[in-house]
Amino acid sequence: MPPRSWLFVPGDSEKKLGKAMTTGAHAIIVDLEDAVAQGAKPQARVLAREWLSAHRQHVTENRPVARWVRINAIDTGMWRDDLAVVMAGAPDGVMLPKCEGPEQIRMLAAEIYELEQRNRVANGATRILPLVSETARSALTIPAYVDAPMPRLAGLTWGAEDLSAVLGASRKRDTGGAWTDAFRFIRAQCLLTSHAKGVWAIDTLHDDFRDEDGTRRAAEAAKADGFTGMLAIHPSQVQIINTAFAPTAAELSEAEAIVALFAASPHAGTLQYNGRMIDQPHLRMARQLLGIG
């Protein structure tokens, strides 16, 4: 079952790290990048490693909490230093910001492989989640992920803040609250490429954490559009996201009925259900909703 809520936690804050596992987030992303000042990064790496080591078996809502780390971007030269420290904590995954295509994923994967061996972590256990939108070049490379062999790739996600600065854009949304063209294009590319690749599609965060209605609308729209989860910047957003992405009783009931209908007619390509025709895509969606592949 894909994590629904992905909460960023500053890697240099012992207080916030100490509370991270009480938030209900399905995935915690210990942030070594934007949330940490340059001079605080060495200590943040140590805190991240200690936190990762202390929470290897944590469970919330009857599911394990995924432990991720956002390292610094490839072009900063700090990413190897990040990995050298945090991989001893055996993170479930590494988020790569400002990722400019599959080649950077391959570079990161090669480094992770060496560090898995050194730290006695199972080969391939550490997944990768790139942020694919934070520079103009990274946004234009999104379709390249479809055919590139990347066994560690867990999903794709995107963000608007860095790109708006790169573009010099004075707005990200129009007067009606909808994403403007560049951001809407990136969001659609992220969603389509994720599904084409068969990996998680994770929508960007709602940047005003005090705006609960806005977070709810964004999360509900993300689920309706086909995303599997959503980023969060504050603990107050977590439960809103979890609720928005949770299947309703009616959705679960319908999914169970569709699976049962095809099980009773295993050779059928199309069947009738409640006055409408359903086929294999409906079956796949039903199985996915029920977590049975």
QUITA-V367046 format. One record per residue. OMEGA is omega in whole degrees, 0 to 359 (* if undefined). D_FIRST is the distance of its C-alpha to the first C-alpha in whole Angstrom. Layout:
omega/d_first
OMEGA/D_FIRST
OMEGA/D_FIRST
This chain:
omega/d_first
181/0
173/4
180/7
183/9
181/12
187/14
172/17
176/20
181/22
184/26
181/26
182/30
177/29
182/29
182/29
175/26
181/24
181/26
189/24
184/21
177/19
186/20
184/19
179/15
178/14
176/10
175/12
177/16
176/18
190/21
174/23
185/26
190/27
185/29
186/28
178/31
185/34
184/36
182/38
186/35
179/33
179/34
179/33
178/30
180/29
178/30
179/29
179/25
181/26
179/27
179/24
181/21
184/23
188/23
184/20
186/18
185/17
183/16
172/14
182/13
179/12
178/12
178/9
176/10
179/12
183/11
183/15
176/16
170/20
178/22
176/25
186/28
181/28
186/30
178/33
185/34
183/34
188/32
178/29
176/30
177/32
184/28
183/27
180/30
191/29
182/25
175/24
177/26
177/23
178/21
175/18
181/15
180/16
174/19
180/19
179/22
175/24
183/26
183/25
171/28
184/26
181/25
177/28
175/27
180/24
177/26
180/28
181/25
180/24
179/27
179/28
179/24
181/25
183/29
173/27
179/25
184/28
184/30
178/28
174/26
182/23
181/21
178/22
183/19
185/17
182/17
181/15
176/17
180/16
166/19
196/21
189/23
195/25
170/27
179/30
179/32
180/32
180/28
182/27
180/29
186/28
181/24
182/25
181/26
187/22
187/22
182/24
178/24
182/23
186/20
180/18
186/17
180/16
183/12
175/13
173/16
186/17
177/20
186/23
190/26
182/29
182/30
180/30
177/32
179/35
182/35
187/36
183/38
179/37
177/38
175/35
180/31
178/31
184/34
178/36
179/34
180/31
175/29
174/28
195/32
184/32
183/31
176/28
178/27
181/27
180/25
180/22
179/22
179/23
181/20
183/18
181/19
178/19
181/16
177/15
181/18
181/17
179/13
182/12
173/10
187/13
184/13
181/16
183/19
170/20
195/23
177/26
185/28
178/26
181/28
184/28
179/25
178/26
177/25
180/22
179/21
180/23
181/21
179/17
177/18
179/19
178/17
182/14
181/17
177/18
175/14
182/13
181/9
186/11
176/14
177/16
180/18
182/22
180/23
181/21
181/22
190/20
184/17
177/17
180/18
180/15
181/13
182/15
184/15
180/12
178/11
177/12
178/15
180/17
179/19
179/16
180/14
179/18
179/18
178/15
180/16
180/20
179/19
180/18
181/20
179/23
177/22
179/22
179/25
190/27
182/25
182/27
175/27
181/26
179/27
178/27
179/28
178/26
175/28
177/30
181/28
176/27
181/24
187/23
176/20
176/19
178/18
179/17
179/14
180/13
179/13
179/11
180/8
181/9
179/9
180/6
173/9
*/9
